[in-house]
Amino acid sequence: MVKNKKQKGSDAERELIHAFWKMGWAAVRVAGSGSMKYPSPDIVASNALRRLAIECKAVGEDKKYLTQQEIEQLTEFAQKFGAEPWLAIRFDNENWYFFSLDDLRNTKGNNYALDLLLAKQKGLLFEEVLGIFKQEKLKL
Amino acid sequence: MVKNKKQKGSDAERELIHAFWKMGWAAVRVAGSGSMKYPSPDIVASNALRRLAIECKAVGEDKKYLTQQEIEQLTEFAQKFGAEPWLAIRFDNENWYFFSLDDLRNTKGNNYALDLLLAKQKGLLFEEVLGIFKQEKLKL
């Protein structure tokens, strides 16, 4: 069960890595992000102009709780590295939804509870985070 | 033997990770850099102003040969990510020496053979790569 969960997490991260490279970005999975004492995200991606530090959650449950510590560590890393901090969450059979940390803070105070409804309301799609939809809108 | 070599490489990478954080940089080890089809370095580090993509070699032998492919992949990743490509090499009981790819090219044509003497002649120390010695010199 634990191993399956871990495997599920790794597979989900690889899925995002593929998506980034497909869009011309460079992206890497971070090794043993839990095993060293430093804050670190699951994925670091860049297109040489923007850098993203991403914490990934692939969940089977209806709701996902995030700890204050997870958010703080992502913030700390992103600040030091000079990257935008993002939380990416994927509920089973759904798209990835991306949250900026400000949106997380505004939704549930210090609780950081996320469910699919909230993700659909407040989350951004992968292409939106990369600014692809935005550009198309500007063309109209 | 293979496992020992791999372990030695991981330990050496962790050593550099610690050094970066100690200097106020954020640094991560890249997961399974060989297992996905994308070019990726062993370490990505940043202080929000500069970003470094580092290929690490910790070697027991007197001489280390690098393949053309390793150099090309490092170059490709660094370009896409917007990072400086560096090769870091540490011979047993010696300091880390850093090479920019230009210096590698100039030394041995397409062979990329590195030994300790060359490292001491042409390589930069960790602090030099981070610009610490430079700043001290400017103060005089």
Interface residues (C-beta under 8 A of the other chain):
Chain A: R14 I17 W21 G24 W25 A26 A27 V28 R29 V30 A31 G32 S33 M36 Y38 S40 V44 S46 N47 A48 L49 R51 F77 Q79 K80 F81 G82 A83
Chain B: R14 I17 W21 G24 W25 A26 A27 V28 R29 V30 A31 G32 S33 M36 Y38 S40 V44 S46 N47 A48 L49 R51 F77 Q79 K80 F81 G82 A83
